[in-house]
């Protein structure tokens, strides 16, 4: 991406060199240098660090305390619900924080009976 930007700027500058006076050329180079340096600094300094709340990706025997706030029952062979947590407990840690989990349970062997 940076190489493409530099290539486009170089082509523009070559066109400007052929048609402009040297005084205007220095001004254009200065402005373009300031813009490129500012954009480079902004893109490197403004990266968002995403913090994953759990140490590992999978946990066994976790206890999740919370409330089911939404249930969607009318899907074929499955139903979906939203679980809003109060706390999560495992062998390794205990976390008291609100998360919303979208859970989908599918019965692969038979159709769910909605009687």
Order of alpha helices (4+ residues) and beta strands (2+ residues): alpha-alpha-beta-beta-beta-beta
